[in-house]
Amino acid sequence: MTRELTASEALDLRMTSLLLRAHPSARPGGVADVVEWFGAMQAQDLASGLWSLGARLPGRTIVDVQAALERREALRTWPMRGTVHLIPPADTRWMLELTGVRSLAGAATRRVQLGLTDADADRAVDVLGAALVGGGRLTRAQCLEALRAAGVATDGQRGYHLLWFASVRGVTCVAPNIGTEQTFALLDEWAPEQRHLDRDEALALLAHRYARGHGPVTAREFAGWSGLTLTDARRGLAAAADVLHTVRVDDEPMHVDAALADIALADARTPLDDVLALPGFDEYLLGYRDRTLMLDPAHQAAVVPGNNGIFQATVVRAGRVVGVWKRKVGRSAVTVTIQPLTTLDAAARARVEQALGRYADFLGLPGRYDWLA
């Protein structure tokens, strides 16, 4: 019998699935474990991506996370939706073949808009492939210079498109920064050991990872997150049915990892009044199209000003967004400006500052806090 969950119960499961609360069957030991758990983590903004990892690895610092990326515990590329994610290195090719290829469908149209030809794009892939041979990496500026030297235009948005195209084609990937500069490497050299899956296996694995890291979720949510068609999303969830559990939320069927459901649904759970400081580009919000479980629609404009896809960092209490924050990192401290979206008394504000203190500790800097209201 499928169990009916309240919105509160569904949110509790989501917060646990997201590794933002202690999970009964998962104890991630490092960056590789967290990234493999999700399958893909939003990392368009590198600083946000680093804190997304740090928030799930208590006691780790930004130096620890950066060192893990240097050890190639995860890599960044454009596996789906034309957006940069952190993914397990060995899963890069099958993910690009499954979801990244859909991003290429509109690439020709975009090139026409940019004044590029298909031949320009193919030439760029060849140039970057040759420039990166040998296991090294080049900064973004060096990659663009190599393209210009070969007669390929990179002005405007052309350079970005060509760098994206080479990565989605599986030739390059985004390597860790050198200082503040983004770098690129050859995928075959940066992550030579690749896992090989047929299409049905890939759909099942991605569906399980998505539900495991975000559930309860619907097939439409999976399609939105992965960029797959709804037909393929349903196919993947059906193929993963033996490791998933179906619940109903507001009379809608949703999927959650069976291992979590077996434990979490066995007994009544006491609602948890935790306070977290999360980056803007975190799976907590970016992992869903329908965010009403976590975000009051009245606060949407504060979290995504102008509805332009740029998410503000959030203060989360009991699984719900209660504020946004911005940080300014200096040499001697990080100054955080907090805008509450709900009424927070003095005790609640102290808890928010304590949560933000974890972020300051992650950076290895003292925290200073300013409240806008």
C-alpha positions in Angstrom: 0.0 0.0 0.0 1.3 3.4 -1.0 1.6 5.7 2.0 0.2 9.2 1.9 2.6 11.8 3.3 1.9 15.3 4.6 3.9 18.2 3.1 5.8 18.3 6.4 6.7 14.6 6.2 7.7 15.0 2.5 9.9 18.0 3.3 11.6 16.0 6.2 12.4 13.2 3.7 13.8 15.7 1.2 16.1 17.4 3.7 17.5 14.0 4.6 17.8 12.9 1.0 19.7 16.1 0.3 22.2 15.2 3.0 21.3 18.3 4.9 20.3 16.2 7.9 21.8 13.0 9.2 20.9 10.2 6.9 20.2 6.8 8.4 22.1 4.8 5.8 24.6 7.3 4.3 27.7 8.7 5.9 29.6 10.5 3.2 33.3 10.5 4.0 34.5 13.1 1.4 33.8 15.0 -1.7 33.7 11.9 -3.9 31.0 10.3 -1.7 28.8 13.4 -1.8 29.0 13.9 -5.6 28.4 10.2 -6.3 25.4 10.3 -3.9 23.7 13.0 -6.0 25.1 11.9 -9.4 25.3 15.6 -10.4 25.5 18.8 -8.3 24.9 22.3 -9.6 28.2 24.1 -9.8 27.7 26.9 -12.3 29.0 29.3 -9.6 32.2 27.7 -8.3 32.1 29.4 -4.9 28.6 28.1 -4.4 29.6 24.6 -5.5 32.4 24.5 -3.0 30.1 25.5 -0.1 27.4 23.0 -1.3 30.1 20.3 -0.6 31.3 21.9 2.6 27.8 22.2 4.0 27.5 18.4 3.7 30.9 17.7 5.1 31.1 19.2 8.6 34.5 20.2 9.7 36.0 20.4 6.2 37.4 23.6 4.9 37.5 25.2 1.5 41.1 24.1 1.3 40.1 20.5 2.0 37.4 20.6 -0.8 39.7 22.2 -3.3 42.4 19.6 -2.6 39.8 16.9 -3.2 39.0 18.4 -6.6 42.7 18.5 -7.4 42.8 14.8 -6.5 40.0 14.4 -9.1 37.4 13.2 -6.7 34.9 15.1 -8.9 35.0 17.2 -12.0 33.0 20.0 -13.5 31.4 19.9 -16.9 28.1 20.6 -18.7 26.3 17.2 -18.4 22.8 18.5 -18.7 20.6 21.6 -19.2 23.6 23.5 -20.6 24.7 24.1 -17.0 27.9 23.3 -15.2 27.7 20.5 -12.6 30.0 18.5 -10.4 29.9 14.8 -11.3 31.8 11.6 -10.6 34.7 11.6 -13.1 34.1 8.0 -14.2 30.5 8.8 -15.1 31.3 11.7 -17.4 30.9 10.0 -20.8 27.7 8.1 -20.2 26.1 11.2 -18.7 27.1 13.3 -21.7 25.8 10.7 -24.0 22.5 10.4 -22.1 21.7 14.0 -21.2 24.4 16.3 -22.6 23.6 15.4 -26.1 20.2 17.0 -25.7 21.9 20.3 -25.0 23.5 20.0 -28.5 20.2 20.0 -30.2 19.9 23.8 -30.2 23.6 24.4 -30.7 23.4 25.0 -34.4 20.7 27.6 -33.9 22.8 29.3 -31.3 25.8 29.4 -33.6 23.8 31.1 -36.3 22.9 33.8 -33.7 26.6 34.2 -32.8 27.8 34.3 -36.3 29.6 30.9 -36.0 29.4 28.0 -38.4 29.4 24.3 -37.7 32.9 24.2 -39.2 34.0 26.9 -36.7 32.8 24.7 -33.9 34.5 21.5 -35.2 37.7 23.5 -35.8 37.5 24.8 -32.2 37.2 21.2 -30.9 40.3 20.1 -32.9 42.3 23.2 -31.8 41.5 22.7 -28.1 42.1 19.0 -28.3 45.6 19.6 -29.8 46.5 22.4 -27.4 45.7 20.3 -24.3 47.5 17.1 -25.2 49.9 15.9 -22.6 47.9 15.9 -19.4 48.3 19.6 -18.6 45.6 22.2 -18.4 45.1 25.7 -19.8 43.3 28.6 -18.4 40.2 30.0 -20.0 42.3 32.9 -21.4 44.9 30.5 -22.8 42.2 28.4 -24.5 40.7 31.4 -26.1 44.1 32.6 -27.3 44.7 29.3 -28.9 41.4 29.5 -30.7 42.1 33.1 -31.9 45.6 32.0 -33.1 43.9 29.3 -35.2 41.6 31.9 -36.8 38.5 31.1 -34.8 36.6 34.1 -33.5 36.0 34.2 -29.7 34.6 37.7 -29.2 31.2 38.3 -27.5 29.7 35.0 -26.4 31.5 33.0 -29.2 34.3 31.9 -26.9 32.0 30.7 -24.2 29.9 28.7 -26.7 33.0 27.0 -28.2 34.4 26.1 -24.8 31.0 24.7 -23.8 30.7 22.8 -27.1 34.1 21.1 -26.7 33.2 19.9 -23.3 29.7 18.7 -24.2 31.3 16.8 -27.1 33.4 15.0 -24.5 36.7 16.4 -25.6 37.5 18.7 -22.7 36.3 19.2 -19.1 36.6 22.0 -16.5 39.6 21.4 -14.3 40.2 23.1 -10.9 41.0 26.8 -11.0 44.5 28.1 -11.0 44.1 31.0 -8.6 40.9 32.6 -9.7 41.2 31.4 -13.3 39.0 28.6 -14.7 41.0 25.9 -16.4 40.3 23.2 -19.0 41.9 19.7 -19.6 41.3 16.8 -21.9 38.6 14.5 -20.6 40.5 11.4 -21.8 43.6 12.5 -19.8 41.9 14.0 -16.8 39.5 11.1 -16.2 40.8 8.2 -18.3 38.8 5.5 -16.5 35.2 5.7 -17.7 32.2 3.6 -16.7 30.3 2.1 -19.6 26.5 1.7 -19.4 23.9 1.0 -22.0 21.0 3.4 -22.3 18.6 1.6 -20.0 21.3 1.1 -17.3 22.2 4.8 -17.5 18.6 5.9 -17.2 18.0 3.6 -14.2 21.2 4.7 -12.4 20.5 8.4 -13.0 16.9 8.0 -11.9 18.0 6.3 -8.7 20.6 8.9 -7.9 18.2 11.7 -8.4 15.5 10.2 -6.2 18.1 9.2 -3.6 19.5 12.7 -3.4 16.3 14.7 -3.7 13.3 12.4 -3.0 10.4 12.4 -2.7 10.2 13.5 -6.4 7.9 13.1 -9.4 8.8 12.0 -12.9 8.3 15.6 -14.0 10.9 16.8 -11.5 13.4 14.2 -12.7 12.8 15.3 -16.3 13.3 18.9 -15.3 16.5 18.3 -13.4 18.0 15.9 -15.9 16.8 17.6 -19.1 15.5 14.2 -20.3 12.1 13.8 -21.9 9.3 12.9 -19.6 9.0 9.6 -21.4 12.7 8.8 -20.6 12.3 10.1 -17.1 9.4 7.7 -16.5 11.4 4.9 -18.1 14.4 5.5 -15.8 12.3 5.5 -12.7 10.5 2.4 -13.7 13.8 0.7 -14.4 15.0 1.7 -10.9 11.8 0.6 -9.2 13.5 -2.2 -7.2 15.5 0.4 -5.3 12.8 3.1 -5.0 9.7 3.4 -2.9 6.5 5.2 -4.0 4.7 7.6 -1.7 1.8 10.0 -2.3 2.0 13.7 -1.4 -1.1 15.8 -2.0 -2.5 12.7 -3.8 0.4 12.7 -6.3 2.8 9.7 -6.6 6.4 10.5 -5.7 9.6 8.4 -5.6 12.1 8.1 -2.7 15.1 5.9 -2.1 13.8 2.6 -0.7 16.6 2.5 1.9 15.5 5.8 3.4 11.8 5.0 3.2 12.2 1.7 5.0 13.7 3.4 7.9 12.2 6.9 8.0 8.6 5.8 7.4 8.7 3.0 10.0 8.2 5.4 12.9 6.8 8.9 13.5 9.6 11.4 13.2 9.9 14.5 15.4 9.9 17.6 13.3 13.4 19.1 13.3 13.9 22.9 13.8 17.3 23.2 12.3 18.9 26.3 10.8 21.2 26.2 7.8 23.0 28.7 5.6 23.1 27.4 2.1 24.6 28.7 -1.2 22.3 30.1 -3.8 23.1 27.5 -6.5 22.4 24.4 -4.3 20.5 21.3 -5.1 18.2 22.3 -2.2 16.4 24.6 -4.7 18.0 24.0 -8.0 17.2 20.3 -7.9 13.4 21.0 -8.3 11.1 22.8 -10.6 8.3 23.0 -8.0 9.9 24.5 -4.9 6.7 25.2 -2.9 7.7 22.6 -0.2 10.8 24.7 0.6 10.0 28.2 -0.6 6.9 30.3 0.0 5.9 31.7 -3.4 5.8 35.2 -1.8 9.5 35.0 -1.3 10.4 33.8 -4.8 11.3 37.4 -5.9 13.7 37.8 -3.0 15.4 34.5 -3.8 15.6 34.9 -7.5 15.4 38.7 -8.1 14.1 39.5 -11.6 13.4 35.8 -12.1 16.7 35.8 -14.0 18.0 32.4 -12.9 20.5 33.9 -10.4 19.7 32.4 -7.0 20.6 34.2 -3.7 22.1 32.2 -0.9 19.4 31.2 1.6 18.8 30.9 5.3 16.8 27.7 5.9 14.9 26.9 9.0 13.0 23.6 9.5 13.5 23.0 5.8 11.9 26.3 4.7 13.6 29.5 3.3 13.4 32.2 5.9 16.0 34.6 4.6 18.7 35.4 2.1 22.3 36.4 2.5 25.3 37.8 0.7 28.9 37.6 1.6 31.9 39.8 1.0 35.2 38.0 1.5 38.0 40.2 2.7 41.6 39.4 3.7 40.8 39.4 7.4 37.1 38.5 7.6 34.0 37.5 5.7 31.1 40.0 6.1 27.7 38.6 5.7 24.6 40.7 5.1 21.3 38.9 6.0 17.8 39.8 4.8 15.2 38.0 6.8 12.0 37.1 4.9 10.1 36.1 8.0 10.0 37.4 11.5 13.1 36.2 13.4 13.5 37.0 17.1 16.8 37.5 18.8 17.2 33.9 19.6 16.5 32.9 16.0 19.0 35.5 14.7 21.6 34.1 17.0 21.0 30.7 15.5 21.3 32.1 12.0 24.6 33.7 12.8 25.8 30.4 14.3 24.8 28.7 11.0 26.7 31.3 9.0 29.6 30.8 11.4 30.0 27.3 9.8 30.5 29.0 6.5 33.0 31.5 7.9 34.9 28.5 9.5 34.8 26.8 6.1 36.6 29.8 4.6 38.9 30.0 7.6 37.9 33.6 8.4 36.1 35.3 11.2 32.5 36.2 10.4 30.9 39.6 10.7 27.1 39.9 10.4 24.9 42.7 9.3 21.1 42.5 9.4 19.0 44.5 6.9 15.9 44.5 9.0 
